[in-house]
Structures are given as structure tokens and as C-alpha cells.
Amino acid sequence: MHLSTAQTRAFGEVMRQLAGAADADSLRASLALPMLDLLQADTYVSFTWNTGEQRFDRVKALNMSLDNLRSWDEYYRFVDPLTFPMMERRHPTLATQILCQHDLSRTEFFNDFLARDRMHWGVNVYVFANGQCTGDMRIWRHRERGNFDANEIEALRLVEPAFAAA
């Protein structure tokens, strides 16, 4: 795995945040900027999973409109072709591993939800404790940045166990 100097600094900041975590919601919020720097991305969203209600809640986000986040909860979660298949995989997963970009770009979810905030290339990581999902990080890039590569997925794999433990 190769990280640039800026990515190495961001990785160090992510690990520092994870090691010093006292509150899960504050942690998820404070991870936004260093995770975007680490993955050279544009949009960060993190939810917790509410097992009792079988839905995501307590959102933390950077560079995504609150109106769009509300629309996901009210409508788009029911037509979202990515989130639940990515969650089932239990490891960092590219959106293109679930649905090729060409097919994704033809969906209502892409055109009416993702495109509003210029989210084109995505990667999600979900954390589990005792077999239950506890939360996630959904990280997106604008189209011109290109898809995530193996280095960035490997960096997420390093972050994932520390995120789960925190």
C-alpha cells in the first residue's frame, strides 16, 4: 500500500481520533475531514444502525445537504440499490462492486439523490459488534476524481477494526 504524505498525516489523525474516542457520535463527526483527506474524497456520511427500528439514524455528514439526507431517510432508502447489499458484505465495498457505474447512473437513486450532491464514486464500510451492525462510513467522490483504488480500500481495511473497537 502506498499513501502520499498528506494521506499518511490523515491516517495518523484518523487513528488518533479512534484511540481517544469517548463518544461515538462525536467520534463519527470528528472523523469526517481526516477520512476525506485519507481517501481523497468529497463527501462523508456516517450513520448508526438502530437494530430495534431496523433503520439508520444519528447521522453525521460533511459536504452533503441536510435536505438530501432527510430525503434518503424519507424515501430513497426504499429504492437505494447499494446500502443494504454493501452492509451485507461486512467489509469496505465499492459501489461499483454492487452495481456497475453505467447501471447505477440509470437509477432514480443516482439521478435524483446521489447526483444532487455530486456523489459519483462511493465506498462504504460498516462495523459490527456481536454480529450486529453498529454504524458506518459512506464516502463519495465527485466524478472527475475517479473511482477509489486498491490503496484506498486497503487504508479503509486498516481503519475498520479500530473504528469498530472505538
N, C-alpha and C positions, 0 to 999 in steps of 0.2 A: 504494500500500500504506500502511496506517495501523497503527502499533504504539503501544500505550499506553506510558507512562513505564516501567512495570515490564517490559514486553516489550522495550523499547529497551535497558534495562540488561541483561536476559538475553541479548539478541542480541550486545551488546558482550562479555559474558562467554564466550559460545559462540565468538566469533571470537578472543578472547584465548587460549582453550584450544586452538583449532585452530592458531593461529600458533605457539604454544610447544610443540607436541606432540613428544615424544621417543619415546614408546612407545605403540603402537596400543591395547593392552589398557587401559592406564592412561587414555588419552585417552577411550576409549569409556565408561569408568566415570565419569570426571570430567564428561562432557557430560550425564549423566543429569539432574541437578537444573536446570541452566540451560535445557536443552531443554524440560523440563516447564514451566518458567516462561515460556519464549518462546511455547510453543504452548498455554498454559493447560490442561495435560493432567494426567493422574493416574498413568499407568504408562509406564515406559520400559524397553525391552528392546533389546539390541544383540548381534548375533552376528557372527562372521566366517564366511566361506564357505570350506570346505575342498574345493577342486576335486578333489583326489585321491580323497577318500572320498565326494564328491558329497553333502555334508551340512553343516549349520550346526554350529559349535562355539564354544568360548571365550565363553560368554555373560556379559554384564554386564546387570544389571537393577536397577530401583528400583521398589518397590511391587508386586512380583509374587512369589508364594511359590515357593521353590525346588522344592517338591514338584510344583507345577504346571508349572514349567519342565522338570523331568525327564519329566513325563508327555507334554509336547509331543514331546520327543526320542524317547521310547519308543513312543508310539502316535499322538498327534494330528497329527504331521507327515504321516502317511499319509492322513489324512482331512481335512486343512486345505484348504479351498477357496480361500483367499486368498493365502497366501505366495508360491507359485510364479507365479501369474498377475501378482501385483504386481511381483515381481522381473523378469519379462519386459518390463514396461513401461519400465524404466530411468529413471523419474523419479518424484517424490513422487506417491503414489497413495492415494486414499481407499479404504477397504474397500468403501464403497458404490459406487465406480466399477466394482468387480468383481462384487459381488452386492448387490442391494438389501437394505436392513435387514430388511424383512419376511421375505425368503427366508433371509437369514443367520440370523435368530433362530429358524428352524425346524430348523437343523442340529445334529447332535451336537457339532460343533466349538464352536459358540456356547454351547450349553446346558451342556455338560459340561467345557468348557475355558475359554473366554473369561469366562463369567459367574462362575466361581469367584473371580476377582479383580476383578469388576465392570467388565470391559472391554467397552464397548458400541460406541463410535465410534473407528475406527482410521485411522491413516495410516502408511504405510511408505515409507522411502526406502532405496534400495540404491545402493552406489557401485561403480564399475567402473574397472579399470586394465587396459590392454591387452586389452580385450574380455572380461575375466573379472570376475565379481562378487568383491569383496574383503570386503564387510561391509554392515551395515545398521543402521538405527534403526527400531524399531517403537514407535509412540507411540499410546497409547489414552486415552480419556476415559470417565468414568462417564456413564451415560445422561442424568442431569439437566443436564450441561454442554452437551449438543447436539453436533452434528457440527462438524467443522473447516470453516472458511470459506476464501474465496479469499485473504484476508490471510495466514492461517497457511500455506497452501500456497506462497504467494509467498515467505514467510520461509524455508521449507524449501528452496525453489529457490535462494535466496541462500546458504544454508548448504551445500548439496550439493557444489558444486565444491571448497570449502575442506575439507570432510570427506574427499572423495576424494583431494585432494592431501596431506592430513595422513596 
